[in-house]
């Protein structure tokens, strides 16, 4: 089964391929996506990586708090998005 991993505090220059490369040494990366602003197309500074369970846990342990692109990464298992009321 696959795990979805949240990766925060990314440098603005990090793209999908950079994110994939960062996690690839820990196992097969099923998907890697940096979230972009809908209007500007610029990075919002976070992304998600989907990996198989065994590599995902190792990647979280190794990369959380590590420095990439001059920034301390925040890496943890992604939680489901909270529902926000629409006004």
C-alpha positions, 0 to 999 in steps of 0.5 A, a space after each residue: 500500500 502507498 503512503 502520501 507524504 507532505 513536504 513543507 518549507 520547500 524553496 520556491 525553485 523546487 519543482 516536481 522532478 526535484 521533489 521526485 529526485 529527493 525521495 527516490 533514494 528511499 524507494 519507488 516514487 509513485 508521484 511527486 507534485 509541488 503545489 502551485 498557486 492557481 492564479 500565478 502558477 508559482 510554487 506555494 512552498 509545499 508538495 506531496 510525494 506518494 511512495 510505497 510504505 516501506 520507503 515512505 517511513 524511511 524517507 520521512 525519518 531521514 528528510 524531516 528537518 533536513 536542509 534542502 535548497 537552504 531551507 529546513 524541510 518539514 516532512 510527515 505523513 499527509 493527513 486528509 484535508 479538513 473540510 472548510 465551510 463555504 460562505 
